Amino acid sequence: MNSNKFSNLKNQVQEIIDLMAKKDFIEANFKLLDASEYLDEILDFSTDDNDLIESSKYQVLLNQLQYKIQIAIE
């Protein structure tokens, strides 16, 4: 498993959380879209089971963050 790609994803998720803490939900939503696209790229090119398992954890986290952002924006 290439930990660098998940390290980048972890940093993106942290940025989203930081923006949410600052109540900048619009920017957090844009960052979330970027992180989701990056995760999709990881999934598209993953062949290792460990990568798929780690990716699924991030999918769940991003879905939860998206839900929280949508509630805050509405």
CHARMM internal coordinates of N, CA and C (Angstrom, degrees):
IC EDIT
DIST 1 N 1 CA 1.4649
DIST 1 CA 1 C 1.5254
ANGL 1 N 1 CA 1 C 107.99
DIST 1 C 2 N 1.2956
ANGL 1 CA 1 C 2 N 116.03
DIHE 1 N 1 CA 1 C 2 N 133.39
DIST 2 N 2 CA 1.4529
ANGL 1 C 2 N 2 CA 121.79
DIHE 1 CA 1 C 2 N 2 CA 177.68
DIST 2 CA 2 C 1.5263
ANGL 2 N 2 CA 2 C 108.88
DIHE 1 C 2 N 2 CA 2 C -86.17
DIST 2 C 3 N 1.3232
ANGL 2 CA 2 C 3 N 116.05
DIHE 2 N 2 CA 2 C 3 N 104.38
DIST 3 N 3 CA 1.4645
ANGL 2 C 3 N 3 CA 119.99
DIHE 2 CA 2 C 3 N 3 CA -174.91
DIST 3 CA 3 C 1.5202
ANGL 3 N 3 CA 3 C 111.79
DIHE 2 C 3 N 3 CA 3 C -70.52
DIST 3 C 4 N 1.3329
ANGL 3 CA 3 C 4 N 118.02
DIHE 3 N 3 CA 3 C 4 N -19.37
DIST 4 N 4 CA 1.4621
ANGL 3 C 4 N 4 CA 121.22
DIHE 3 CA 3 C 4 N 4 CA -179.33
DIST 4 CA 4 C 1.5240
ANGL 4 N 4 CA 4 C 111.79
DIHE 3 C 4 N 4 CA 4 C -63.02
DIST 4 C 5 N 1.3197
ANGL 4 CA 4 C 5 N 116.91
DIHE 4 N 4 CA 4 C 5 N -41.19
DIST 5 N 5 CA 1.4647
ANGL 4 C 5 N 5 CA 119.09
DIHE 4 CA 4 C 5 N 5 CA -179.65
DIST 5 CA 5 C 1.5220
ANGL 5 N 5 CA 5 C 111.08
DIHE 4 C 5 N 5 CA 5 C -66.74
DIST 5 C 6 N 1.3223
ANGL 5 CA 5 C 6 N 117.09
DIHE 5 N 5 CA 5 C 6 N -35.96
DIST 6 N 6 CA 1.4590
ANGL 5 C 6 N 6 CA 119.40
DIHE 5 CA 5 C 6 N 6 CA 177.57
DIST 6 CA 6 C 1.5240
ANGL 6 N 6 CA 6 C 111.30
DIHE 5 C 6 N 6 CA 6 C -77.54
DIST 6 C 7 N 1.3125
ANGL 6 CA 6 C 7 N 116.59
DIHE 6 N 6 CA 6 C 7 N -26.81
DIST 7 N 7 CA 1.4655
ANGL 6 C 7 N 7 CA 120.25
DIHE 6 CA 6 C 7 N 7 CA 174.43
DIST 7 CA 7 C 1.5246
ANGL 7 N 7 CA 7 C 109.81
DIHE 6 C 7 N 7 CA 7 C -65.03
DIST 7 C 8 N 1.3265
ANGL 7 CA 7 C 8 N 116.63
DIHE 7 N 7 CA 7 C 8 N -42.39
DIST 8 N 8 CA 1.4633
ANGL 7 C 8 N 8 CA 121.05
DIHE 7 CA 7 C 8 N 8 CA 177.07
DIST 8 CA 8 C 1.5283
ANGL 8 N 8 CA 8 C 110.73
DIHE 7 C 8 N 8 CA 8 C -63.17
DIST 8 C 9 N 1.3122
ANGL 8 CA 8 C 9 N 115.65
DIHE 8 N 8 CA 8 C 9 N -42.54
DIST 9 N 9 CA 1.4628
ANGL 8 C 9 N 9 CA 120.27
DIHE 8 CA 8 C 9 N 9 CA 179.78
DIST 9 CA 9 C 1.5318
ANGL 9 N 9 CA 9 C 110.77
DIHE 8 C 9 N 9 CA 9 C -65.35
DIST 9 C 10 N 1.3182
ANGL 9 CA 9 C 10 N 115.95
DIHE 9 N 9 CA 9 C 10 N -39.96
DIST 10 N 10 CA 1.4677
ANGL 9 C 10 N 10 CA 120.33
DIHE 9 CA 9 C 10 N 10 CA 177.74
DIST 10 CA 10 C 1.5263
ANGL 10 N 10 CA 10 C 110.40
DIHE 9 C 10 N 10 CA 10 C -61.26
DIST 10 C 11 N 1.3127
ANGL 10 CA 10 C 11 N 117.09
DIHE 10 N 10 CA 10 C 11 N -41.61
DIST 11 N 11 CA 1.4692
ANGL 10 C 11 N 11 CA 121.05
DIHE 10 CA 10 C 11 N 11 CA 178.35
DIST 11 CA 11 C 1.5282
ANGL 11 N 11 CA 11 C 111.21
DIHE 10 C 11 N 11 CA 11 C -64.27
DIST 11 C 12 N 1.3241
ANGL 11 CA 11 C 12 N 116.81
DIHE 11 N 11 CA 11 C 12 N -40.29
DIST 12 N 12 CA 1.4617
ANGL 11 C 12 N 12 CA 120.35
DIHE 11 CA 11 C 12 N 12 CA 178.06
DIST 12 CA 12 C 1.5229
ANGL 12 N 12 CA 12 C 111.23
DIHE 11 C 12 N 12 CA 12 C -63.81
DIST 12 C 13 N 1.3242
ANGL 12 CA 12 C 13 N 116.18
DIHE 12 N 12 CA 12 C 13 N -41.60
DIST 13 N 13 CA 1.4677
ANGL 12 C 13 N 13 CA 120.16
DIHE 12 CA 12 C 13 N 13 CA 178.91
DIST 13 CA 13 C 1.5235
ANGL 13 N 13 CA 13 C 110.19
DIHE 12 C 13 N 13 CA 13 C -64.03
DIST 13 C 14 N 1.3217
ANGL 13 CA 13 C 14 N 116.59
DIHE 13 N 13 CA 13 C 14 N -40.27
DIST 14 N 14 CA 1.4629
ANGL 13 C 14 N 14 CA 119.70
DIHE 13 CA 13 C 14 N 14 CA 179.12
DIST 14 CA 14 C 1.5231
ANGL 14 N 14 CA 14 C 110.99
DIHE 13 C 14 N 14 CA 14 C -63.76
DIST 14 C 15 N 1.3290
ANGL 14 CA 14 C 15 N 117.13
DIHE 14 N 14 CA 14 C 15 N -38.78
DIST 15 N 15 CA 1.4669
ANGL 14 C 15 N 15 CA 120.46
DIHE 14 CA 14 C 15 N 15 CA 176.17
DIST 15 CA 15 C 1.5301
ANGL 15 N 15 CA 15 C 110.98
DIHE 14 C 15 N 15 CA 15 C -60.42
DIST 15 C 16 N 1.3179
ANGL 15 CA 15 C 16 N 116.25
DIHE 15 N 15 CA 15 C 16 N -41.92
DIST 16 N 16 CA 1.4714
ANGL 15 C 16 N 16 CA 120.98
DIHE 15 CA 15 C 16 N 16 CA 179.07
DIST 16 CA 16 C 1.5268
ANGL 16 N 16 CA 16 C 109.85
DIHE 15 C 16 N 16 CA 16 C -61.57
DIST 16 C 17 N 1.3178
ANGL 16 CA 16 C 17 N 116.38
DIHE 16 N 16 CA 16 C 17 N -46.67
DIST 17 N 17 CA 1.4581
ANGL 16 C 17 N 17 CA 120.79
DIHE 16 CA 16 C 17 N 17 CA -179.66
DIST 17 CA 17 C 1.5222
ANGL 17 N 17 CA 17 C 110.83
DIHE 16 C 17 N 17 CA 17 C -62.76
DIST 17 C 18 N 1.3263
ANGL 17 CA 17 C 18 N 116.90
DIHE 17 N 17 CA 17 C 18 N -41.19
DIST 18 N 18 CA 1.4694
ANGL 17 C 18 N 18 CA 120.74
DIHE 17 CA 17 C 18 N 18 CA 178.36
DIST 18 CA 18 C 1.5256
ANGL 18 N 18 CA 18 C 111.14
DIHE 17 C 18 N 18 CA 18 C -62.66
DIST 18 C 19 N 1.3137
ANGL 18 CA 18 C 19 N 116.65
DIHE 18 N 18 CA 18 C 19 N -41.98
DIST 19 N 19 CA 1.4613
ANGL 18 C 19 N 19 CA 120.39
DIHE 18 CA 18 C 19 N 19 CA 178.53
DIST 19 CA 19 C 1.5239
ANGL 19 N 19 CA 19 C 111.39
DIHE 18 C 19 N 19 CA 19 C -65.50
DIST 19 C 20 N 1.3110
ANGL 19 CA 19 C 20 N 116.56
DIHE 19 N 19 CA 19 C 20 N -38.12
DIST 20 N 20 CA 1.4569
ANGL 19 C 20 N 20 CA 120.00
DIHE 19 CA 19 C 20 N 20 CA 177.51
DIST 20 CA 20 C 1.5268
ANGL 20 N 20 CA 20 C 110.55
DIHE 19 C 20 N 20 CA 20 C -64.89
DIST 20 C 21 N 1.3120
ANGL 20 CA 20 C 21 N 116.63
DIHE 20 N 20 CA 20 C 21 N -37.88
DIST 21 N 21 CA 1.4622
ANGL 20 C 21 N 21 CA 120.64
DIHE 20 CA 20 C 21 N 21 CA 178.67
DIST 21 CA 21 C 1.5262
ANGL 21 N 21 CA 21 C 110.97
DIHE 20 C 21 N 21 CA 21 C -64.48
DIST 21 C 22 N 1.3297
ANGL 21 CA 21 C 22 N 115.95
DIHE 21 N 21 CA 21 C 22 N -31.26
DIST 22 N 22 CA 1.4672
ANGL 21 C 22 N 22 CA 121.32
DIHE 21 CA 21 C 22 N 22 CA 177.76
DIST 22 CA 22 C 1.5269
ANGL 22 N 22 CA 22 C 111.62
DIHE 21 C 22 N 22 CA 22 C -85.27
DIST 22 C 23 N 1.3236
ANGL 22 CA 22 C 23 N 116.06
DIHE 22 N 22 CA 22 C 23 N 1.89
DIST 23 N 23 CA 1.4681
ANGL 22 C 23 N 23 CA 123.38
DIHE 22 CA 22 C 23 N 23 CA -179.55
DIST 23 CA 23 C 1.5275
ANGL 23 N 23 CA 23 C 112.49
DIHE 22 C 23 N 23 CA 23 C 64.27
DIST 23 C 24 N 1.3299
ANGL 23 CA 23 C 24 N 116.27
DIHE 23 N 23 CA 23 C 24 N 27.75
DIST 24 N 24 CA 1.4654
ANGL 23 C 24 N 24 CA 122.25
DIHE 23 CA 23 C 24 N 24 CA 175.48
DIST 24 CA 24 C 1.5346
ANGL 24 N 24 CA 24 C 107.41
DIHE 23 C 24 N 24 CA 24 C -98.52
DIST 24 C 25 N 1.3348
ANGL 24 CA 24 C 25 N 114.50
DIHE 24 N 24 CA 24 C 25 N 72.23
DIST 25 N 25 CA 1.4550
ANGL 24 C 25 N 25 CA 120.04
DIHE 24 CA 24 C 25 N 25 CA -172.39
DIST 25 CA 25 C 1.5275
ANGL 25 N 25 CA 25 C 113.19
DIHE 24 C 25 N 25 CA 25 C -72.65
DIST 25 C 26 N 1.3244
ANGL 25 CA 25 C 26 N 117.07
DIHE 25 N 25 CA 25 C 26 N -27.92
DIST 26 N 26 CA 1.4760
ANGL 25 C 26 N 26 CA 119.73
DIHE 25 CA 25 C 26 N 26 CA 179.06
DIST 26 CA 26 C 1.5353
ANGL 26 N 26 CA 26 C 109.39
DIHE 25 C 26 N 26 CA 26 C -66.34
DIST 26 C 27 N 1.3217
ANGL 26 CA 26 C 27 N 116.59
DIHE 26 N 26 CA 26 C 27 N -48.44
DIST 27 N 27 CA 1.4732
ANGL 26 C 27 N 27 CA 120.28
DIHE 26 CA 26 C 27 N 27 CA 179.26
DIST 27 CA 27 C 1.5254
ANGL 27 N 27 CA 27 C 110.31
DIHE 26 C 27 N 27 CA 27 C -66.43
DIST 27 C 28 N 1.3267
ANGL 27 CA 27 C 28 N 116.55
DIHE 27 N 27 CA 27 C 28 N -37.37
DIST 28 N 28 CA 1.4670
ANGL 27 C 28 N 28 CA 120.39
DIHE 27 CA 27 C 28 N 28 CA 177.66
DIST 28 CA 28 C 1.5249
ANGL 28 N 28 CA 28 C 110.15
DIHE 27 C 28 N 28 CA 28 C -61.34
DIST 28 C 29 N 1.3190
ANGL 28 CA 28 C 29 N 116.83
DIHE 28 N 28 CA 28 C 29 N -37.93
DIST 29 N 29 CA 1.4609
ANGL 28 C 29 N 29 CA 120.83
DIHE 28 CA 28 C 29 N 29 CA 178.71
DIST 29 CA 29 C 1.5279
ANGL 29 N 29 CA 29 C 111.10
DIHE 28 C 29 N 29 CA 29 C -65.30
DIST 29 C 30 N 1.3361
ANGL 29 CA 29 C 30 N 117.21
DIHE 29 N 29 CA 29 C 30 N -40.40
DIST 30 N 30 CA 1.4645
ANGL 29 C 30 N 30 CA 120.02
DIHE 29 CA 29 C 30 N 30 CA 177.36
DIST 30 CA 30 C 1.5264
ANGL 30 N 30 CA 30 C 110.81
DIHE 29 C 30 N 30 CA 30 C -63.76
DIST 30 C 31 N 1.3251
ANGL 30 CA 30 C 31 N 116.21
DIHE 30 N 30 CA 30 C 31 N -42.84
DIST 31 N 31 CA 1.4670
ANGL 30 C 31 N 31 CA 120.62
DIHE 30 CA 30 C 31 N 31 CA 179.06
DIST 31 CA 31 C 1.5274
ANGL 31 N 31 CA 31 C 110.47
DIHE 30 C 31 N 31 CA 31 C -65.15
DIST 31 C 32 N 1.3206
ANGL 31 CA 31 C 32 N 116.02
DIHE 31 N 31 CA 31 C 32 N -35.78
DIST 32 N 32 CA 1.4553
ANGL 31 C 32 N 32 CA 120.61
DIHE 31 CA 31 C 32 N 32 CA 178.49
DIST 32 CA 32 C 1.5209
ANGL 32 N 32 CA 32 C 110.75
DIHE 31 C 32 N 32 CA 32 C -63.93
DIST 32 C 33 N 1.3151
ANGL 32 CA 32 C 33 N 116.56
DIHE 32 N 32 CA 32 C 33 N -40.21
DIST 33 N 33 CA 1.4704
ANGL 32 C 33 N 33 CA 120.17
DIHE 32 CA 32 C 33 N 33 CA 177.63
DIST 33 CA 33 C 1.5287
ANGL 33 N 33 CA 33 C 110.60
DIHE 32 C 33 N 33 CA 33 C -62.66
DIST 33 C 34 N 1.3348
ANGL 33 CA 33 C 34 N 116.04
DIHE 33 N 33 CA 33 C 34 N -41.76
DIST 34 N 34 CA 1.4670
ANGL 33 C 34 N 34 CA 120.03
DIHE 33 CA 33 C 34 N 34 CA 177.55
DIST 34 CA 34 C 1.5280
ANGL 34 N 34 CA 34 C 111.38
DIHE 33 C 34 N 34 CA 34 C -62.66
DIST 34 C 35 N 1.3278
ANGL 34 CA 34 C 35 N 115.96
DIHE 34 N 34 CA 34 C 35 N -44.76
DIST 35 N 35 CA 1.4628
ANGL 34 C 35 N 35 CA 120.79
DIHE 34 CA 34 C 35 N 35 CA 179.91
DIST 35 CA 35 C 1.5265
ANGL 35 N 35 CA 35 C 110.66
DIHE 34 C 35 N 35 CA 35 C -63.95
DIST 35 C 36 N 1.3243
ANGL 35 CA 35 C 36 N 117.12
DIHE 35 N 35 CA 35 C 36 N -38.92
DIST 36 N 36 CA 1.4620
ANGL 35 C 36 N 36 CA 120.91
DIHE 35 CA 35 C 36 N 36 CA 178.69
DIST 36 CA 36 C 1.5240
ANGL 36 N 36 CA 36 C 111.54
DIHE 35 C 36 N 36 CA 36 C -64.90
DIST 36 C 37 N 1.3128
ANGL 36 CA 36 C 37 N 116.61
DIHE 36 N 36 CA 36 C 37 N -40.59
DIST 37 N 37 CA 1.4672
ANGL 36 C 37 N 37 CA 120.28
DIHE 36 CA 36 C 37 N 37 CA 177.15
DIST 37 CA 37 C 1.5236
ANGL 37 N 37 CA 37 C 110.72
DIHE 36 C 37 N 37 CA 37 C -64.64
DIST 37 C 38 N 1.3267
ANGL 37 CA 37 C 38 N 116.19
DIHE 37 N 37 CA 37 C 38 N -40.96
DIST 38 N 38 CA 1.4597
ANGL 37 C 38 N 38 CA 120.69
DIHE 37 CA 37 C 38 N 38 CA 178.75
DIST 38 CA 38 C 1.5286
ANGL 38 N 38 CA 38 C 110.65
DIHE 37 C 38 N 38 CA 38 C -63.59
DIST 38 C 39 N 1.3310
ANGL 38 CA 38 C 39 N 116.26
DIHE 38 N 38 CA 38 C 39 N -42.32
DIST 39 N 39 CA 1.4585
ANGL 38 C 39 N 39 CA 120.42
DIHE 38 CA 38 C 39 N 39 CA 177.66
DIST 39 CA 39 C 1.5252
ANGL 39 N 39 CA 39 C 110.63
DIHE 38 C 39 N 39 CA 39 C -63.43
DIST 39 C 40 N 1.3124
ANGL 39 CA 39 C 40 N 117.58
DIHE 39 N 39 CA 39 C 40 N -39.39
DIST 40 N 40 CA 1.4665
ANGL 39 C 40 N 40 CA 121.00
DIHE 39 CA 39 C 40 N 40 CA 176.82
DIST 40 CA 40 C 1.5259
ANGL 40 N 40 CA 40 C 111.11
DIHE 39 C 40 N 40 CA 40 C -60.22
DIST 40 C 41 N 1.3297
ANGL 40 CA 40 C 41 N 116.20
DIHE 40 N 40 CA 40 C 41 N -39.86
DIST 41 N 41 CA 1.4690
ANGL 40 C 41 N 41 CA 120.12
DIHE 40 CA 40 C 41 N 41 CA 177.72
DIST 41 CA 41 C 1.5212
ANGL 41 N 41 CA 41 C 110.63
DIHE 40 C 41 N 41 CA 41 C -64.12
DIST 41 C 42 N 1.3216
ANGL 41 CA 41 C 42 N 116.28
DIHE 41 N 41 CA 41 C 42 N -42.29
DIST 42 N 42 CA 1.4644
ANGL 41 C 42 N 42 CA 119.73
DIHE 41 CA 41 C 42 N 42 CA 178.12
DIST 42 CA 42 C 1.5322
ANGL 42 N 42 CA 42 C 109.68
DIHE 41 C 42 N 42 CA 42 C -60.00
DIST 42 C 43 N 1.3201
ANGL 42 CA 42 C 43 N 115.89
DIHE 42 N 42 CA 42 C 43 N -45.57
DIST 43 N 43 CA 1.4708
ANGL 42 C 43 N 43 CA 119.96
DIHE 42 CA 42 C 43 N 43 CA -179.33
DIST 43 CA 43 C 1.5228
ANGL 43 N 43 CA 43 C 112.33
DIHE 42 C 43 N 43 CA 43 C -64.32
DIST 43 C 44 N 1.3230
ANGL 43 CA 43 C 44 N 116.29
DIHE 43 N 43 CA 43 C 44 N -37.87
DIST 44 N 44 CA 1.4635
ANGL 43 C 44 N 44 CA 120.42
DIHE 43 CA 43 C 44 N 44 CA -178.35
DIST 44 CA 44 C 1.5282
ANGL 44 N 44 CA 44 C 112.02
DIHE 43 C 44 N 44 CA 44 C -62.96
DIST 44 C 45 N 1.3320
ANGL 44 CA 44 C 45 N 116.57
DIHE 44 N 44 CA 44 C 45 N -32.90
DIST 45 N 45 CA 1.4572
ANGL 44 C 45 N 45 CA 119.75
DIHE 44 CA 44 C 45 N 45 CA -173.78
DIST 45 CA 45 C 1.5249
ANGL 45 N 45 CA 45 C 113.55
DIHE 44 C 45 N 45 CA 45 C -109.64
DIST 45 C 46 N 1.3230
ANGL 45 CA 45 C 46 N 117.27
DIHE 45 N 45 CA 45 C 46 N 8.93
DIST 46 N 46 CA 1.4639
ANGL 45 C 46 N 46 CA 120.59
DIHE 45 CA 45 C 46 N 46 CA -179.60
DIST 46 CA 46 C 1.5165
ANGL 46 N 46 CA 46 C 111.12
DIHE 45 C 46 N 46 CA 46 C -86.65
DIST 46 C 47 N 1.3224
ANGL 46 CA 46 C 47 N 114.20
DIHE 46 N 46 CA 46 C 47 N 135.89
DIST 47 N 47 CA 1.4561
ANGL 46 C 47 N 47 CA 120.66
DIHE 46 CA 46 C 47 N 47 CA 174.03
DIST 47 CA 47 C 1.5211
ANGL 47 N 47 CA 47 C 110.73
DIHE 46 C 47 N 47 CA 47 C -122.77
DIST 47 C 48 N 1.3005
ANGL 47 CA 47 C 48 N 116.50
DIHE 47 N 47 CA 47 C 48 N -14.58
DIST 48 N 48 CA 1.4577
ANGL 47 C 48 N 48 CA 122.40
DIHE 47 CA 47 C 48 N 48 CA -178.01
DIST 48 CA 48 C 1.5281
ANGL 48 N 48 CA 48 C 110.05
DIHE 47 C 48 N 48 CA 48 C -85.65
DIST 48 C 49 N 1.3176
ANGL 48 CA 48 C 49 N 116.15
DIHE 48 N 48 CA 48 C 49 N 133.76
DIST 49 N 49 CA 1.4636
ANGL 48 C 49 N 49 CA 120.40
DIHE 48 CA 48 C 49 N 49 CA 179.46
DIST 49 CA 49 C 1.5256
ANGL 49 N 49 CA 49 C 112.15
DIHE 48 C 49 N 49 CA 49 C -60.36
DIST 49 C 50 N 1.3190
ANGL 49 CA 49 C 50 N 116.91
DIHE 49 N 49 CA 49 C 50 N -37.31
DIST 50 N 50 CA 1.4678
ANGL 49 C 50 N 50 CA 120.13
DIHE 49 CA 49 C 50 N 50 CA 179.54
DIST 50 CA 50 C 1.5288
ANGL 50 N 50 CA 50 C 111.67
DIHE 49 C 50 N 50 CA 50 C -63.36
DIST 50 C 51 N 1.3191
ANGL 50 CA 50 C 51 N 116.31
DIHE 50 N 50 CA 50 C 51 N -36.72
DIST 51 N 51 CA 1.4679
ANGL 50 C 51 N 51 CA 120.41
DIHE 50 CA 50 C 51 N 51 CA 175.72
DIST 51 CA 51 C 1.5187
ANGL 51 N 51 CA 51 C 110.61
DIHE 50 C 51 N 51 CA 51 C -63.31
DIST 51 C 52 N 1.3124
ANGL 51 CA 51 C 52 N 116.51
DIHE 51 N 51 CA 51 C 52 N -41.76
DIST 52 N 52 CA 1.4629
ANGL 51 C 52 N 52 CA 120.71
DIHE 51 CA 51 C 52 N 52 CA -179.37
DIST 52 CA 52 C 1.5254
ANGL 52 N 52 CA 52 C 111.22
DIHE 51 C 52 N 52 CA 52 C -66.72
DIST 52 C 53 N 1.3131
ANGL 52 CA 52 C 53 N 116.44
DIHE 52 N 52 CA 52 C 53 N -38.69
DIST 53 N 53 CA 1.4652
ANGL 52 C 53 N 53 CA 120.16
DIHE 52 CA 52 C 53 N 53 CA 178.07
DIST 53 CA 53 C 1.5291
ANGL 53 N 53 CA 53 C 110.16
DIHE 52 C 53 N 53 CA 53 C -65.16
DIST 53 C 54 N 1.3247
ANGL 53 CA 53 C 54 N 116.15
DIHE 53 N 53 CA 53 C 54 N -46.45
DIST 54 N 54 CA 1.4719
ANGL 53 C 54 N 54 CA 120.23
DIHE 53 CA 53 C 54 N 54 CA 179.54
DIST 54 CA 54 C 1.5296
ANGL 54 N 54 CA 54 C 110.41
DIHE 53 C 54 N 54 CA 54 C -64.20
DIST 54 C 55 N 1.2998
ANGL 54 CA 54 C 55 N 116.99
DIHE 54 N 54 CA 54 C 55 N -39.42
DIST 55 N 55 CA 1.4669
ANGL 54 C 55 N 55 CA 121.31
DIHE 54 CA 54 C 55 N 55 CA 178.62
DIST 55 CA 55 C 1.5201
ANGL 55 N 55 CA 55 C 111.59
DIHE 54 C 55 N 55 CA 55 C -61.91
DIST 55 C 56 N 1.3197
ANGL 55 CA 55 C 56 N 116.48
DIHE 55 N 55 CA 55 C 56 N -40.19
DIST 56 N 56 CA 1.4569
ANGL 55 C 56 N 56 CA 119.26
DIHE 55 CA 55 C 56 N 56 CA -179.21
DIST 56 CA 56 C 1.5215
ANGL 56 N 56 CA 56 C 111.33
DIHE 55 C 56 N 56 CA 56 C -64.37
DIST 56 C 57 N 1.3137
ANGL 56 CA 56 C 57 N 117.24
DIHE 56 N 56 CA 56 C 57 N -34.11
DIST 57 N 57 CA 1.4734
ANGL 56 C 57 N 57 CA 120.47
DIHE 56 CA 56 C 57 N 57 CA 176.69
DIST 57 CA 57 C 1.5332
ANGL 57 N 57 CA 57 C 110.16
DIHE 56 C 57 N 57 CA 57 C -62.97
DIST 57 C 58 N 1.3134
ANGL 57 CA 57 C 58 N 115.53
DIHE 57 N 57 CA 57 C 58 N -42.83
DIST 58 N 58 CA 1.4647
ANGL 57 C 58 N 58 CA 119.36
DIHE 57 CA 57 C 58 N 58 CA 179.14
DIST 58 CA 58 C 1.5233
ANGL 58 N 58 CA 58 C 111.70
DIHE 57 C 58 N 58 CA 58 C -69.56
DIST 58 C 59 N 1.3248
ANGL 58 CA 58 C 59 N 117.36
DIHE 58 N 58 CA 58 C 59 N -33.60
DIST 59 N 59 CA 1.4650
ANGL 58 C 59 N 59 CA 119.87
DIHE 58 CA 58 C 59 N 59 CA 176.80
DIST 59 CA 59 C 1.5225
ANGL 59 N 59 CA 59 C 110.80
DIHE 58 C 59 N 59 CA 59 C -60.80
DIST 59 C 60 N 1.3104
ANGL 59 CA 59 C 60 N 116.54
DIHE 59 N 59 CA 59 C 60 N -44.34
DIST 60 N 60 CA 1.4603
ANGL 59 C 60 N 60 CA 120.93
DIHE 59 CA 59 C 60 N 60 CA 179.44
DIST 60 CA 60 C 1.5254
ANGL 60 N 60 CA 60 C 109.89
DIHE 59 C 60 N 60 CA 60 C -63.39
DIST 60 C 61 N 1.3150
ANGL 60 CA 60 C 61 N 116.54
DIHE 60 N 60 CA 60 C 61 N -44.98
DIST 61 N 61 CA 1.4631
ANGL 60 C 61 N 61 CA 120.67
DIHE 60 CA 60 C 61 N 61 CA 179.99
DIST 61 CA 61 C 1.5254
ANGL 61 N 61 CA 61 C 111.74
DIHE 60 C 61 N 61 CA 61 C -62.31
DIST 61 C 62 N 1.3215
ANGL 61 CA 61 C 62 N 116.94
DIHE 61 N 61 CA 61 C 62 N -45.50
DIST 62 N 62 CA 1.4633
ANGL 61 C 62 N 62 CA 120.22
DIHE 61 CA 61 C 62 N 62 CA 179.26
DIST 62 CA 62 C 1.5256
ANGL 62 N 62 CA 62 C 111.51
DIHE 61 C 62 N 62 CA 62 C -64.41
DIST 62 C 63 N 1.3141
ANGL 62 CA 62 C 63 N 117.49
DIHE 62 N 62 CA 62 C 63 N -36.97
DIST 63 N 63 CA 1.4665
ANGL 62 C 63 N 63 CA 120.37
DIHE 62 CA 62 C 63 N 63 CA 176.73
DIST 63 CA 63 C 1.5208
ANGL 63 N 63 CA 63 C 111.10
DIHE 62 C 63 N 63 CA 63 C -63.22
DIST 63 C 64 N 1.3194
ANGL 63 CA 63 C 64 N 117.29
DIHE 63 N 63 CA 63 C 64 N -41.28
DIST 64 N 64 CA 1.4613
ANGL 63 C 64 N 64 CA 121.19
DIHE 63 CA 63 C 64 N 64 CA 178.40
DIST 64 CA 64 C 1.5242
ANGL 64 N 64 CA 64 C 111.24
DIHE 63 C 64 N 64 CA 64 C -65.65
DIST 64 C 65 N 1.3228
ANGL 64 CA 64 C 65 N 116.19
DIHE 64 N 64 CA 64 C 65 N -42.12
DIST 65 N 65 CA 1.4669
ANGL 64 C 65 N 65 CA 119.85
DIHE 64 CA 64 C 65 N 65 CA 178.36
DIST 65 CA 65 C 1.5274
ANGL 65 N 65 CA 65 C 110.76
DIHE 64 C 65 N 65 CA 65 C -64.69
DIST 65 C 66 N 1.3195
ANGL 65 CA 65 C 66 N 116.78
DIHE 65 N 65 CA 65 C 66 N -40.36
DIST 66 N 66 CA 1.4574
ANGL 65 C 66 N 66 CA 120.29
DIHE 65 CA 65 C 66 N 66 CA 178.30
DIST 66 CA 66 C 1.5228
ANGL 66 N 66 CA 66 C 110.60
DIHE 65 C 66 N 66 CA 66 C -61.54
DIST 66 C 67 N 1.3099
ANGL 66 CA 66 C 67 N 116.88
DIHE 66 N 66 CA 66 C 67 N -42.00
DIST 67 N 67 CA 1.4627
ANGL 66 C 67 N 67 CA 121.63
DIHE 66 CA 66 C 67 N 67 CA 178.12
DIST 67 CA 67 C 1.5285
ANGL 67 N 67 CA 67 C 110.73
DIHE 66 C 67 N 67 CA 67 C -60.53
DIST 67 C 68 N 1.3197
ANGL 67 CA 67 C 68 N 116.48
DIHE 67 N 67 CA 67 C 68 N -46.09
DIST 68 N 68 CA 1.4756
ANGL 67 C 68 N 68 CA 121.16
DIHE 67 CA 67 C 68 N 68 CA 179.90
DIST 68 CA 68 C 1.5223
ANGL 68 N 68 CA 68 C 111.20
DIHE 67 C 68 N 68 CA 68 C -63.93
DIST 68 C 69 N 1.3178
ANGL 68 CA 68 C 69 N 117.07
DIHE 68 N 68 CA 68 C 69 N -40.36
DIST 69 N 69 CA 1.4701
ANGL 68 C 69 N 69 CA 120.89
DIHE 68 CA 68 C 69 N 69 CA 179.91
DIST 69 CA 69 C 1.5269
ANGL 69 N 69 CA 69 C 109.83
DIHE 68 C 69 N 69 CA 69 C -66.27
DIST 69 C 70 N 1.3147
ANGL 69 CA 69 C 70 N 117.48
DIHE 69 N 69 CA 69 C 70 N -44.70
DIST 70 N 70 CA 1.4548
ANGL 69 C 70 N 70 CA 120.64
DIHE 69 CA 69 C 70 N 70 CA -178.77
DIST 70 CA 70 C 1.5440
ANGL 70 N 70 CA 70 C 111.27
DIHE 69 C 70 N 70 CA 70 C -61.22
DIST 70 C 71 N 1.3067
ANGL 70 CA 70 C 71 N 116.52
DIHE 70 N 70 CA 70 C 71 N -41.03
DIST 71 N 71 CA 1.4645
ANGL 70 C 71 N 71 CA 120.58
DIHE 70 CA 70 C 71 N 71 CA 177.49
DIST 71 CA 71 C 1.5295
ANGL 71 N 71 CA 71 C 109.84
DIHE 70 C 71 N 71 CA 71 C -62.63
DIST 71 C 72 N 1.3230
ANGL 71 CA 71 C 72 N 116.79
DIHE 71 N 71 CA 71 C 72 N -42.66
DIST 72 N 72 CA 1.4663
ANGL 71 C 72 N 72 CA 120.80
DIHE 71 CA 71 C 72 N 72 CA -177.84
DIST 72 CA 72 C 1.5238
ANGL 72 N 72 CA 72 C 111.86
DIHE 71 C 72 N 72 CA 72 C -68.38
DIST 72 C 73 N 1.3262
ANGL 72 CA 72 C 73 N 117.43
DIHE 72 N 72 CA 72 C 73 N -35.31
DIST 73 N 73 CA 1.4638
ANGL 72 C 73 N 73 CA 121.32
DIHE 72 CA 72 C 73 N 73 CA -178.68
DIST 73 CA 73 C 1.5330
ANGL 73 N 73 CA 73 C 110.11
DIHE 72 C 73 N 73 CA 73 C -72.27
DIST 73 C 74 N 1.3178
ANGL 73 CA 73 C 74 N 116.62
DIHE 73 N 73 CA 73 C 74 N -37.80
DIST 74 N 74 CA 1.4735
ANGL 73 C 74 N 74 CA 119.70
DIHE 73 CA 73 C 74 N 74 CA -177.74
DIST 74 CA 74 C 1.4657
ANGL 74 N 74 CA 74 C 108.52
DIHE 73 C 74 N 74 CA 74 C -74.57
END
COOR INIT
IC SEED 1 N 1 CA 1 C
IC BUILD
